[in-house]
Structures are given as C-alpha cells and as structure tokens.
C-alpha cells in the first residue's frame, strides 16, 4: 500500500513536469523490493520433518560465530536496534 501511494505521488509530480530525483528513485526501488519480499514470504513453506535441511558447519571459529552468534546476540541487542531505528 505504501509503495502504491508513493508511486502515485511520483506519477503526479511527473505529470506536473517535475522529474523524480535520484533519492526518490532509490526509495521507490527499496519499497518495490519490500513488496517483492512480502510476496515471496507469502509463498514460503517450512521444511517438512523428513526433508533434508542444510548442515551447520562447526569446523572453524568463523563457522561457529556465523551459526550461533545471531541467535544469542539478538535478544540482547534488539532493544537498542529498535531505539536506533
């Protein structure tokens, strides 16, 4: 809905003779990507019990960090993330 309103505003400005600026084009692209992500998310199905899932590699420290750090850090950092956002 936000993308449609934004696009309508851009089209109205173009009809009045004002071409959109680079920031407006970038913002429209980001909003369009969000629409695409929402459509892809609505079609996503979780993996079944008997289906193969990707393996988590715990061979190196970087693998362990990439696999486990986000799950452990998010509960502590989410409040500060939302405040900064």
Secondary structure, DSSP 4 states (H G I P E B T S, - for coil): -HHHHHHHHHHHHHHTT----HHHHHHHHHHHHHHHHHHHHHT--PPPTTS--PPPP-SSHHHHHHHHHHHHHHHHHHHHHHHH-
